[in-house]
């Protein structure tokens, strides 16, 4: 459901969701719980990648790990040049691990991140998975 | 590409999202409408 709230017309909605800046985009799951927040302008590809990241997080947090992995991997591949890509690769690996309980997914993810995104904080977060 | 039908009533949107099991996107904007 797409909702648009304008700062001049719907200030209480801004306060209700703690929107402090424009543009701010929230993704809520079907129960109305916030799952992803985008603050500030982004170029088209970065914006689309962030939207996909939000949808992937919703799948993950609902325990739909196979669907979440698919969504995260799409971001990791299709939007590889965006800031969302390393985070998506990280969570793709976590989703694969959660679905299978096979820790080799984590090691493979850490290696992939190290190779493709050596400067990312997500690569540093995954470094503990390399043995 | 079809045009997005933006809603203004957050509570109505949340209710519909719950009924249809779909996510909600809220765009907080200051752009001219």
Backbone of each chain as nested JSON, in Angstrom:
{
  "chains": [
    {"id": "A", "residues": [
      {"number": 1, "name": "UNK", "atoms": {"N": [0.842, -1.184, 0.0], "CA": [0.0, 0.0, 0.0], "C": [0.886, 1.247, 0.0]}},
      {"number": 2, "name": "UNK", "atoms": {"N": [0.832, 2.058, -1.027], "CA": [1.646, 3.271, -1.063], "C": [0.933, 4.459, -0.41]}},
      {"number": 3, "name": "UNK", "atoms": {"N": [1.59, 5.067, 0.556], "CA": [1.015, 6.223, 1.259], "C": [1.99, 7.385, 1.12]}},
      {"number": 4, "name": "UNK", "atoms": {"N": [1.452, 8.569, 0.867], "CA": [2.305, 9.754, 0.809], "C": [1.83, 10.747, 1.857]}},
      {"number": 5, "name": "UNK", "atoms": {"N": [2.762, 11.198, 2.676], "CA": [2.446, 12.176, 3.713], "C": [3.263, 13.437, 3.456]}},
      {"number": 6, "name": "UNK", "atoms": {"N": [2.569, 14.57, 3.321], "CA": [3.269, 15.837, 3.077], "C": [3.453, 16.584, 4.389]}},
      {"number": 7, "name": "UNK", "atoms": {"N": [4.639, 17.147, 4.542], "CA": [4.993, 17.783, 5.818], "C": [4.043, 18.935, 6.177]}},
      {"number": 8, "name": "UNK", "atoms": {"N": [3.49, 19.6, 5.153], "CA": [2.605, 20.734, 5.441], "C": [1.184, 20.291, 5.768]}},
      {"number": 9, "name": "UNK", "atoms": {"N": [0.826, 19.091, 5.353], "CA": [-0.556, 18.63, 5.53], "C": [-0.711, 17.568, 6.621]}},
      {"number": 10, "name": "UNK", "atoms": {"N": [0.35, 16.813, 6.867], "CA": [0.204, 15.656, 7.765], "C": [1.325, 15.592, 8.81]}},
      {"number": 11, "name": "UNK", "atoms": {"N": [1.516, 16.711, 9.495], "CA": [2.589, 16.743, 10.494], "C": [2.411, 15.665, 11.574]}},
      {"number": 12, "name": "UNK", "atoms": {"N": [1.188, 15.396, 12.034], "CA": [1.03, 14.333, 13.054], "C": [1.531, 12.963, 12.566]}},
      {"number": 13, "name": "UNK", "atoms": {"N": [1.39, 12.718, 11.263], "CA": [1.887, 11.439, 10.731], "C": [3.412, 11.393, 10.798]}},
      {"number": 14, "name": "UNK", "atoms": {"N": [4.05, 12.547, 10.528], "CA": [5.512, 12.626, 10.661], "C": [5.917, 12.295, 12.098]}},
      {"number": 15, "name": "UNK", "atoms": {"N": [5.193, 12.882, 13.042], "CA": [5.539, 12.673, 14.463], "C": [5.263, 11.227, 14.883]}},
      {"number": 16, "name": "UNK", "atoms": {"N": [4.168, 10.703, 14.413], "CA": [3.788, 9.329, 14.773], "C": [4.861, 8.316, 14.374]}},
      {"number": 17, "name": "UNK", "atoms": {"N": [5.464, 8.543, 13.195], "CA": [6.474, 7.6, 12.696], "C": [7.908, 8.129, 12.869]}},
      {"number": 18, "name": "UNK", "atoms": {"N": [8.023, 9.219, 13.62], "CA": [9.341, 9.797, 13.903], "C": [10.128, 10.096, 12.623]}},
      {"number": 19, "name": "UNK", "atoms": {"N": [9.436, 10.664, 11.643], "CA": [10.116, 11.086, 10.409], "C": [10.69, 12.478, 10.647]}},
      {"number": 20, "name": "UNK", "atoms": {"N": [12.013, 12.562, 10.656], "CA": [12.696, 13.81, 11.043], "C": [13.197, 14.601, 9.852]}},
      {"number": 21, "name": "UNK", "atoms": {"N": [13.128, 13.994, 8.67], "CA": [13.763, 14.614, 7.509], "C": [13.014, 14.169, 6.269]}},
      {"number": 22, "name": "UNK", "atoms": {"N": [13.087, 14.952, 5.203], "CA": [12.508, 14.51, 3.94], "C": [13.588, 14.44, 2.873]}},
      {"number": 23, "name": "UNK", "atoms": {"N": [13.478, 13.531, 1.915], "CA": [12.496, 12.451, 1.959], "C": [12.887, 11.354, 2.947]}},
      {"number": 24, "name": "UNK", "atoms": {"N": [11.864, 10.784, 3.584], "CA": [12.031, 9.563, 4.369], "C": [11.025, 8.551, 3.833]}},
      {"number": 25, "name": "UNK", "atoms": {"N": [11.489, 7.342, 3.628], "CA": [10.621, 6.256, 3.158], "C": [10.623, 5.157, 4.209]}},
      {"number": 26, "name": "UNK", "atoms": {"N": [9.449, 4.727, 4.605], "CA": [9.349, 3.595, 5.528], "C": [8.714, 2.414, 4.811]}},
      {"number": 27, "name": "UNK", "atoms": {"N": [9.23, 1.243, 5.113], "CA": [8.583, 0.007, 4.658], "C": [8.081, -0.719, 5.894]}},
      {"number": 28, "name": "UNK", "atoms": {"N": [6.791, -0.961, 5.927], "CA": [6.163, -1.65, 7.051], "C": [5.664, -3.008, 6.567]}},
      {"number": 29, "name": "UNK", "atoms": {"N": [5.729, -3.993, 7.447], "CA": [5.17, -5.283, 7.051], "C": [3.645, -5.236, 7.137]}},
      {"number": 30, "name": "UNK", "atoms": {"N": [2.996, -6.334, 6.813], "CA": [1.532, -6.32, 6.742], "C": [0.88, -6.087, 8.106]}},
      {"number": 31, "name": "UNK", "atoms": {"N": [1.662, -6.281, 9.174], "CA": [1.147, -6.019, 10.521], "C": [1.386, -4.569, 10.945]}},
      {"number": 32, "name": "UNK", "atoms": {"N": [2.039, -3.791, 10.068], "CA": [2.286, -2.382, 10.364], "C": [3.582, -2.127, 11.106]}},
      {"number": 33, "name": "UNK", "atoms": {"N": [4.431, -3.136, 11.233], "CA": [5.711, -2.955, 11.927], "C": [6.767, -2.446, 10.944]}},
      {"number": 34, "name": "UNK", "atoms": {"N": [7.482, -1.414, 11.364], "CA": [8.54, -0.864, 10.5], "C": [9.67, -1.871, 10.334]}},
      {"number": 35, "name": "UNK", "atoms": {"N": [10.058, -2.128, 9.07], "CA": [11.14, -3.076, 8.788], "C": [12.326, -2.44, 8.091]}},
      {"number": 36, "name": "UNK", "atoms": {"N": [12.096, -1.252, 7.487], "CA": [13.203, -0.606, 6.786], "C": [12.923, 0.885, 6.673]}},
      {"number": 37, "name": "UNK", "atoms": {"N": [13.989, 1.686, 6.797], "CA": [13.859, 3.148, 6.739], "C": [14.923, 3.7, 5.802]}},
      {"number": 38, "name": "UNK", "atoms": {"N": [14.517, 4.544, 4.868], "CA": [15.443, 5.205, 3.951], "C": [15.326, 6.702, 4.209]}},
      {"number": 39, "name": "UNK", "atoms": {"N": [16.412, 7.322, 4.611], "CA": [16.385, 8.763, 4.9], "C": [17.292, 9.487, 3.919]}},
      {"number": 40, "name": "UNK", "atoms": {"N": [16.75, 10.506, 3.255], "CA": [17.529, 11.285, 2.301], "C": [17.352, 10.786, 0.879]}},
      {"number": 41, "name": "UNK", "atoms": {"N": [17.661, 11.695, -0.037], "CA": [17.542, 11.383, -1.481], "C": [18.545, 10.314, -1.882]}},
      {"number": 42, "name": "UNK", "atoms": {"N": [18.146, 9.471, -2.832], "CA": [19.06, 8.503, -3.443], "C": [18.835, 8.493, -4.946]}},
      {"number": 43, "name": "UNK", "atoms": {"N": [19.901, 8.308, -5.742], "CA": [19.725, 8.084, -7.18], "C": [18.867, 6.835, -7.416]}},
      {"number": 44, "name": "UNK", "atoms": {"N": [18.306, 6.73, -8.617], "CA": [17.297, 5.701, -8.889], "C": [17.739, 4.29, -8.495]}},
      {"number": 45, "name": "UNK", "atoms": {"N": [18.916, 3.864, -8.974], "CA": [19.343, 2.486, -8.699], "C": [19.531, 2.244, -7.196]}},
      {"number": 46, "name": "UNK", "atoms": {"N": [20.097, 3.223, -6.516], "CA": [20.28, 3.07, -5.064], "C": [18.929, 2.999, -4.36]}},
      {"number": 47, "name": "UNK", "atoms": {"N": [17.99, 3.823, -4.831], "CA": [16.66, 3.832, -4.226], "C": [15.955, 2.491, -4.441]}},
      {"number": 48, "name": "UNK", "atoms": {"N": [15.993, 1.996, -5.68], "CA": [15.344, 0.709, -5.971], "C": [15.99, -0.416, -5.166]}},
      {"number": 49, "name": "UNK", "atoms": {"N": [17.304, -0.36, -5.052], "CA": [18.003, -1.388, -4.262], "C": [17.58, -1.34, -2.8]}},
      {"number": 50, "name": "UNK", "atoms": {"N": [17.401, -0.134, -2.273], "CA": [16.965, 0.0, -0.883], "C": [15.539, -0.521, -0.691]}},
      {"number": 51, "name": "UNK", "atoms": {"N": [14.689, -0.251, -1.674], "CA": [13.316, -0.778, -1.583], "C": [13.334, -2.306, -1.572]}},
      {"number": 52, "name": "UNK", "atoms": {"N": [14.13, -2.879, -2.475], "CA": [14.246, -4.344, -2.521], "C": [14.812, -4.873, -1.204]}},
      {"number": 53, "name": "UNK", "atoms": {"N": [15.761, -4.137, -0.659], "CA": [16.356, -4.551, 0.621], "C": [15.291, -4.593, 1.721]}},
      {"number": 54, "name": "UNK", "atoms": {"N": [14.416, -3.6, 1.702], "CA": [13.332, -3.582, 2.686], "C": [12.405, -4.779, 2.535]}},
      {"number": 55, "name": "UNK", "atoms": {"N": [12.068, -5.106, 1.297], "CA": [11.18, -6.26, 1.055], "C": [11.873, -7.563, 1.456]}},
      {"number": 56, "name": "UNK", "atoms": {"N": [13.163, -7.635, 1.174], "CA": [13.928, -8.829, 1.556], "C": [13.963, -8.971, 3.079]}},
      {"number": 57, "name": "UNK", "atoms": {"N": [14.124, -7.846, 3.778], "CA": [14.145, -7.886, 5.246], "C": [12.803, -8.351, 5.805]}},
      {"number": 58, "name": "UNK", "atoms": {"N": [11.729, -7.932, 5.16], "CA": [10.402, -8.378, 5.599], "C": [10.299, -9.896, 5.471]}},
      {"number": 59, "name": "UNK", "atoms": {"N": [10.743, -10.438, 4.336], "CA": [10.721, -11.901, 4.16], "C": [11.578, -12.575, 5.225]}},
      {"number": 60, "name": "UNK", "atoms": {"N": [12.763, -12.022, 5.454], "CA": [13.688, -12.622, 6.43], "C": [13.076, -12.618, 7.833]}},
      {"number": 61, "name": "UNK", "atoms": {"N": [12.535, -11.483, 8.207], "CA": [12.022, -11.362, 9.57], "C": [10.739, -12.153, 9.783]}},
      {"number": 62, "name": "UNK", "atoms": {"N": [10.124, -12.586, 8.702], "CA": [8.956, -13.463, 8.816], "C": [9.344, -14.934, 8.695]}},
      {"number": 63, "name": "UNK", "atoms": {"N": [10.661, -15.182, 8.603], "CA": [11.138, -16.566, 8.562], "C": [11.054, -17.217, 7.193]}},
      {"number": 64, "name": "UNK", "atoms": {"N": [10.768, -16.419, 6.153], "CA": [10.724, -16.958, 4.78], "C": [12.139, -16.859, 4.201]}},
      {"number": 65, "name": "UNK", "atoms": {"N": [13.023, -17.743, 4.672], "CA": [14.448, -17.588, 4.363], "C": [14.781, -17.829, 2.896]}},
      {"number": 66, "name": "UNK", "atoms": {"N": [14.096, -18.782, 2.254], "CA": [14.384, -19.039, 0.836], "C": [14.018, -17.817, -0.006]}},
      {"number": 67, "name": "UNK", "atoms": {"N": [12.851, -17.24, 0.277], "CA": [12.437, -16.05, -0.463], "C": [13.361, -14.871, -0.149]}},
      {"number": 68, "name": "UNK", "atoms": {"N": [13.725, -14.75, 1.125], "CA": [14.624, -13.658, 1.526], "C": [15.957, -13.792, 0.802]}},
      {"number": 69, "name": "UNK", "atoms": {"N": [16.51, -15.004, 0.772], "CA": [17.805, -15.197, 0.101], "C": [17.717, -14.796, -1.37]}},
      {"number": 70, "name": "UNK", "atoms": {"N": [16.623, -15.212, -2.011], "CA": [16.448, -14.875, -3.432], "C": [16.437, -13.353, -3.629]}},
      {"number": 71, "name": "UNK", "atoms": {"N": [15.697, -12.671, -2.769], "CA": [15.608, -11.211, -2.881], "C": [16.961, -10.551, -2.603]}},
      {"number": 72, "name": "UNK", "atoms": {"N": [17.633, -11.012, -1.534], "CA": [18.937, -10.428, -1.201], "C": [19.934, -10.662, -2.341]}},
      {"number": 73, "name": "UNK", "atoms": {"N": [19.913, -11.866, -2.937], "CA": [20.869, -12.163, -4.007], "C": [20.59, -11.322, -5.253]}},
      {"number": 74, "name": "UNK", "atoms": {"N": [19.324, -11.036, -5.502], "CA": [18.99, -10.171, -6.641], "C": [19.63, -8.791, -6.471]}},
      {"number": 75, "name": "UNK", "atoms": {"N": [19.535, -8.267, -5.258], "CA": [20.14, -6.947, -4.989], "C": [21.652, -7.043, -5.163]}},
      {"number": 76, "name": "UNK", "atoms": {"N": [22.214, -8.091, -4.596], "CA": [23.663, -8.311, -4.634], "C": [24.174, -8.363, -6.068]}},
      {"number": 77, "name": "UNK", "atoms": {"N": [23.36, -8.908, -6.971], "CA": [23.777, -9.026, -8.366], "C": [23.344, -7.851, -9.209]}},
      {"number": 78, "name": "UNK", "atoms": {"N": [22.046, -7.575, -9.231], "CA": [21.498, -6.535, -10.119], "C": [21.951, -5.133, -9.729]}},
      {"number": 79, "name": "UNK", "atoms": {"N": [22.071, -4.912, -8.421], "CA": [22.416, -3.559, -7.945], "C": [23.796, -3.549, -7.285]}},
      {"number": 80, "name": "UNK", "atoms": {"N": [24.718, -4.254, -7.934], "CA": [26.039, -4.439, -7.335], "C": [26.777, -3.117, -7.089]}},
      {"number": 81, "name": "UNK", "atoms": {"N": [26.474, -2.1, -7.871], "CA": [27.164, -0.83, -7.71], "C": [26.559, 0.077, -6.653]}},
      {"number": 82, "name": "UNK", "atoms": {"N": [25.544, -0.383, -5.968], "CA": [24.873, 0.475, -4.985], "C": [25.367, 0.186, -3.563]}},
      {"number": 83, "name": "UNK", "atoms": {"N": [25.058, 1.112, -2.677], "CA": [25.455, 0.936, -1.284], "C": [24.744, -0.214, -0.605]}},
      {"number": 84, "name": "UNK", "atoms": {"N": [23.612, -0.653, -1.156], "CA": [22.84, -1.745, -0.543], "C": [23.448, -3.116, -0.829]}},
      {"number": 85, "name": "UNK", "atoms": {"N": [24.28, -3.206, -1.87], "CA": [24.743, -4.516, -2.339], "C": [25.51, -5.314, -1.276]}},
      {"number": 86, "name": "UNK", "atoms": {"N": [26.525, -4.743, -0.621], "CA": [27.244, -5.569, 0.355], "C": [26.361, -6.03, 1.512]}},
      {"number": 87, "name": "UNK", "atoms": {"N": [25.464, -5.169, 1.964], "CA": [24.541, -5.573, 3.033], "C": [23.656, -6.724, 2.553]}},
      {"number": 88, "name": "UNK", "atoms": {"N": [23.19, -6.61, 1.301], "CA": [22.332, -7.665, 0.742], "C": [23.09, -8.984, 0.612]}},
      {"number": 89, "name": "UNK", "atoms": {"N": [24.349, -8.915, 0.178], "CA": [25.162, -10.144, 0.066], "C": [25.314, -10.789, 1.44]}},
      {"number": 90, "name": "UNK", "atoms": {"N": [25.569, -9.962, 2.446], "CA": [25.725, -10.461, 3.818], "C": [24.469, -11.22, 4.249]}},
      {"number": 91, "name": "UNK", "atoms": {"N": [23.322, -10.574, 4.058], "CA": [22.072, -11.184, 4.531], "C": [21.63, -12.357, 3.659]}},
      {"number": 92, "name": "UNK", "atoms": {"N": [22.069, -12.377, 2.4], "CA": [21.806, -13.555, 1.552], "C": [22.481, -14.769, 2.168]}},
      {"number": 93, "name": "UNK", "atoms": {"N": [23.718, -14.573, 2.624], "CA": [24.441, -15.666, 3.268], "C": [23.788, -16.105, 4.561]}},
      {"number": 94, "name": "UNK", "atoms": {"N": [23.336, -15.136, 5.345], "CA": [22.666, -15.462, 6.606], "C": [21.36, -16.209, 6.323]}},
      {"number": 95, "name": "UNK", "atoms": {"N": [20.645, -15.766, 5.296], "CA": [19.378, -16.431, 4.936], "C": [19.627, -17.878, 4.534]}},
      {"number": 96, "name": "UNK", "atoms": {"N": [20.684, -18.086, 3.721], "CA": [21.017, -19.451, 3.292], "C": [21.369, -20.316, 4.5]}},
      {"number": 97, "name": "UNK", "atoms": {"N": [22.11, -19.729, 5.433], "CA": [22.475, -20.467, 6.65], "C": [21.228, -20.796, 7.482]}},
      {"number": 98, "name": "UNK", "atoms": {"N": [20.355, -19.811, 7.641], "CA": [19.139, -20.017, 8.436], "C": [18.248, -21.106, 7.829]}},
      {"number": 99, "name": "UNK", "atoms": {"N": [18.217, -21.151, 6.501], "CA": [17.365, -22.131, 5.818], "C": [17.928, -23.539, 5.911]}},
      {"number": 100, "name": "UNK", "atoms": {"N": [19.267, -23.649, 6.02], "CA": [19.9, -24.976, 5.915], "C": [20.652, -25.414, 7.162]}},
      {"number": 101, "name": "UNK", "atoms": {"N": [20.984, -24.445, 8.015], "CA": [21.847, -24.691, 9.172], "C": [23.235, -25.167, 8.735]}},
      {"number": 102, "name": "UNK", "atoms": {"N": [23.601, -24.808, 7.514], "CA": [24.9, -25.191, 6.959], "C": [25.825, -23.969, 6.988]}},
      {"number": 103, "name": "UNK", "atoms": {"N": [26.813, -24.013, 7.867], "CA": [27.678, -22.855, 8.085], "C": [28.619, -22.563, 6.915]}},
      {"number": 104, "name": "UNK", "atoms": {"N": [28.727, -23.487, 5.971], "CA": [29.599, -23.195, 4.824], "C": [29.073, -21.992, 4.023]}},
      {"number": 105, "name": "UNK", "atoms": {"N": [27.764, -21.746, 4.128], "CA": [27.197, -20.568, 3.448], "C": [27.809, -19.28, 3.999]}},
      {"number": 106, "name": "UNK", "atoms": {"N": [28.078, -19.28, 5.291], "CA": [28.64, -18.069, 5.905], "C": [30.073, -17.843, 5.427]}},
      {"number": 107, "name": "UNK", "atoms": {"N": [30.857, -18.901, 5.409], "CA": [32.233, -18.787, 4.937], "C": [32.3, -18.334, 3.484]}},
      {"number": 108, "name": "UNK", "atoms": {"N": [31.424, -18.907, 2.661], "CA": [31.401, -18.539, 1.236], "C": [30.999, -17.074, 1.072]}},
      {"number": 109, "name": "UNK", "atoms": {"N": [30.066, -16.644, 1.918], "CA": [29.621, -15.245, 1.859], "C": [30.745, -14.299, 2.253]}},
      {"number": 110, "name": "UNK", "atoms": {"N": [31.458, -14.659, 3.305], "CA": [32.58, -13.828, 3.758], "C": [33.632, -13.704, 2.657]}},
      {"number": 111, "name": "UNK", "atoms": {"N": [33.913, -14.804, 1.981], "CA": [34.909, -14.775, 0.894], "C": [34.426, -13.898, -0.26]}},
      {"number": 112, "name": "UNK", "atoms": {"N": [33.14, -14.031, -0.584], "CA": [32.561, -13.224, -1.666], "C": [32.645, -11.729, -1.33]}},
      {"number": 113, "name": "UNK", "atoms": {"N": [32.277, -11.396, -0.099], "CA": [32.318, -9.99, 0.315], "C": [33.746, -9.446, 0.282]}},
      {"number": 114, "name": "UNK", "atoms": {"N": [34.686, -10.252, 0.75], "CA": [36.093, -9.827, 0.778], "C": [36.604, -9.537, -0.63]}},
      {"number": 115, "name": "UNK", "atoms": {"N": [36.131, -10.351, -1.571], "CA": [36.581, -10.185, -2.952], "C": [35.889, -9.001, -3.633]}},
      {"number": 116, "name": "UNK", "atoms": {"N": [34.571, -8.892, -3.421], "CA": [33.804, -7.895, -4.18], "C": [33.692, -6.536, -3.497]}},
      {"number": 117, "name": "UNK", "atoms": {"N": [33.707, -6.55, -2.166], "CA": [33.515, -5.289, -1.433], "C": [34.529, -5.185, -0.294]}},
      {"number": 118, "name": "UNK", "atoms": {"N": [35.812, -5.107, -0.629], "CA": [36.847, -5.161, 0.418], "C": [36.766, -4.037, 1.445]}},
      {"number": 119, "name": "UNK", "atoms": {"N": [36.165, -2.889, 1.055], "CA": [36.129, -1.747, 1.979], "C": [34.85, -1.668, 2.801]}},
      {"number": 120, "name": "UNK", "atoms": {"N": [33.932, -2.586, 2.588], "CA": [32.623, -2.469, 3.246], "C": [32.655, -2.928, 4.705]}},
      {"number": 121, "name": "UNK", "atoms": {"N": [31.844, -2.264, 5.512], "CA": [31.712, -2.711, 6.906], "C": [31.085, -4.102, 6.986]}},
      {"number": 122, "name": "UNK", "atoms": {"N": [30.284, -4.469, 5.95], "CA": [29.652, -5.79, 5.937], "C": [30.702, -6.878, 5.717]}},
      {"number": 123, "name": "UNK", "atoms": {"N": [31.763, -6.52, 5.017], "CA": [32.882, -7.45, 4.846], "C": [33.582, -7.64, 6.193]}},
      {"number": 124, "name": "UNK", "atoms": {"N": [33.743, -6.56, 6.924], "CA": [34.379, -6.671, 8.251], "C": [33.484, -7.483, 9.197]}},
      {"number": 125, "name": "UNK", "atoms": {"N": [32.167, -7.268, 9.094], "CA": [31.249, -8.035, 9.942], "C": [31.324, -9.531, 9.639]}},
      {"number": 126, "name": "UNK", "atoms": {"N": [31.544, -9.851, 8.368], "CA": [31.571, -11.267, 7.974], "C": [32.936, -11.912, 8.206]}},
      {"number": 127, "name": "UNK", "atoms": {"N": [33.943, -11.1, 8.551], "CA": [35.307, -11.635, 8.66], "C": [35.403, -12.726, 9.723]}},
      {"number": 128, "name": "UNK", "atoms": {"N": [34.52, -12.699, 10.679], "CA": [34.526, -13.711, 11.743], "C": [34.11, -15.085, 11.212]}},
      {"number": 129, "name": "UNK", "atoms": {"N": [33.541, -15.119, 10.033], "CA": [33.084, -16.397, 9.448], "C": [34.191, -17.123, 8.691]}},
      {"number": 130, "name": "UNK", "atoms": {"N": [35.317, -16.439, 8.473], "CA": [36.411, -17.086, 7.735], "C": [37.34, -17.777, 8.728]}},
      {"number": 131, "name": "UNK", "atoms": {"N": [37.552, -19.068, 8.523], "CA": [38.409, -19.818, 9.454], "C": [39.674, -20.26, 8.751]}}
    ]},
    {"id": "B", "residues": [
      {"number": 1, "name": "UNK", "atoms": {"N": [4.08, 1.888, -17.968], "CA": [4.159, 1.783, -16.517], "C": [2.941, 2.452, -15.888]}},
      {"number": 2, "name": "UNK", "atoms": {"N": [2.28, 1.761, -14.973], "CA": [1.074, 2.341, -14.382], "C": [1.434, 3.343, -13.286]}},
      {"number": 3, "name": "UNK", "atoms": {"N": [0.548, 4.315, -13.118], "CA": [0.793, 5.365, -12.137], "C": [0.475, 4.854, -10.732]}},
      {"number": 4, "name": "UNK", "atoms": {"N": [1.248, 5.305, -9.769], "CA": [1.02, 4.874, -8.382], "C": [-0.186, 5.618, -7.814]}},
      {"number": 5, "name": "UNK", "atoms": {"N": [-1.088, 4.877, -7.198], "CA": [-2.26, 5.491, -6.561], "C": [-1.912, 5.722, -5.091]}},
      {"number": 6, "name": "UNK", "atoms": {"N": [-1.374, 6.929, -4.827], "CA": [-0.933, 7.258, -3.474], "C": [-2.136, 7.47, -2.556]}},
      {"number": 7, "name": "UNK", "atoms": {"N": [-2.07, 6.885, -1.387], "CA": [-3.106, 7.095, -0.38], "C": [-2.634, 8.153, 0.606]}},
      {"number": 8, "name": "UNK", "atoms": {"N": [-3.584, 8.794, 1.281], "CA": [-3.217, 9.797, 2.287], "C": [-3.526, 9.323, 3.702]}},
      {"number": 9, "name": "UNK", "atoms": {"N": [-4.478, 8.426, 3.803], "CA": [-4.926, 7.956, 5.111], "C": [-4.09, 6.738, 5.543]}},
      {"number": 10, "name": "UNK", "atoms": {"N": [-3.16, 6.979, 6.461], "CA": [-2.244, 5.91, 6.882], "C": [-3.003, 4.753, 7.518]}},
      {"number": 11, "name": "UNK", "atoms": {"N": [-3.953, 5.059, 8.373], "CA": [-4.652, 3.983, 9.08], "C": [-5.475, 3.119, 8.122]}},
      {"number": 12, "name": "UNK", "atoms": {"N": [-6.083, 3.762, 7.131], "CA": [-6.839, 2.988, 6.131], "C": [-5.888, 2.099, 5.334]}},
      {"number": 13, "name": "UNK", "atoms": {"N": [-4.712, 2.634, 5.012], "CA": [-3.726, 1.852, 4.256], "C": [-3.237, 0.666, 5.083]}},
      {"number": 14, "name": "UNK", "atoms": {"N": [-2.975, 0.902, 6.371], "CA": [-2.493, -0.188, 7.237], "C": [-3.556, -1.278, 7.375]}},
      {"number": 15, "name": "UNK", "atoms": {"N": [-4.798, -0.837, 7.454], "CA": [-5.896, -1.804, 7.576], "C": [-5.981, -2.663, 6.304]}},
      {"number": 16, "name": "UNK", "atoms": {"N": [-5.874, -2.004, 5.159], "CA": [-5.935, -2.737, 3.894], "C": [-4.719, -3.653, 3.73]}},
      {"number": 17, "name": "UNK", "atoms": {"N": [-3.565, -3.162, 4.164], "CA": [-2.334, -3.972, 4.085], "C": [-2.488, -5.233, 4.917]}},
      {"number": 18, "name": "UNK", "atoms": {"N": [-3.067, -5.076, 6.089], "CA": [-3.266, -6.227, 6.972], "C": [-4.245, -7.23, 6.359]}},
      {"number": 19, "name": "UNK", "atoms": {"N": [-5.303, -6.682, 5.775], "CA": [-6.322, -7.562, 5.184], "C": [-5.799, -8.316, 3.97]}},
      {"number": 20, "name": "UNK", "atoms": {"N": [-4.9, -7.66, 3.224], "CA": [-4.387, -8.283, 1.994], "C": [-3.005, -8.903, 2.178]}},
      {"number": 21, "name": "UNK", "atoms": {"N": [-2.485, -8.792, 3.414], "CA": [-1.145, -9.335, 3.726], "C": [-0.068, -8.75, 2.81]}},
      {"number": 22, "name": "UNK", "atoms": {"N": [-0.152, -7.437, 2.609], "CA": [0.85, -6.751, 1.784], "C": [1.609, -5.737, 2.638]}},
      {"number": 23, "name": "UNK", "atoms": {"N": [2.822, -5.39, 2.228], "CA": [3.553, -4.363, 2.964], "C": [3.023, -2.962, 2.654]}},
      {"number": 24, "name": "UNK", "atoms": {"N": [3.39, -2.017, 3.477], "CA": [3.025, -0.613, 3.255], "C": [4.293, 0.201, 3.065]}},
      {"number": 25, "name": "UNK", "atoms": {"N": [4.25, 1.105, 2.103], "CA": [5.343, 2.053, 1.901], "C": [4.809, 3.429, 2.248]}},
      {"number": 26, "name": "UNK", "atoms": {"N": [5.499, 4.148, 3.12], "CA": [5.098, 5.524, 3.427], "C": [6.202, 6.466, 2.955]}},
      {"number": 27, "name": "UNK", "atoms": {"N": [5.799, 7.416, 2.121], "CA": [6.727, 8.42, 1.578], "C": [6.463, 9.732, 2.313]}},
      {"number": 28, "name": "UNK", "atoms": {"N": [7.411, 10.121, 3.147], "CA": [7.314, 11.397, 3.851], "C": [8.028, 12.438, 2.985]}},
      {"number": 29, "name": "UNK", "atoms": {"N": [7.292, 13.405, 2.537], "CA": [7.838, 14.331, 1.546], "C": [7.568, 15.79, 1.894]}},
      {"number": 30, "name": "UNK", "atoms": {"N": [8.394, 16.669, 1.314], "CA": [8.162, 18.106, 1.39], "C": [8.057, 18.671, -0.032]}},
      {"number": 31, "name": "UNK", "atoms": {"N": [8.044, 17.765, -1.006], "CA": [7.996, 18.2, -2.408], "C": [6.606, 18.741, -2.75]}},
      {"number": 32, "name": "UNK", "atoms": {"N": [6.534, 19.688, -3.676], "CA": [5.22, 20.212, -4.092], "C": [4.351, 19.064, -4.616]}},
      {"number": 33, "name": "UNK", "atoms": {"N": [3.057, 19.094, -4.244], "CA": [2.16, 18.016, -4.663], "C": [1.044, 18.573, -5.538]}}
    ]}
  ]
}
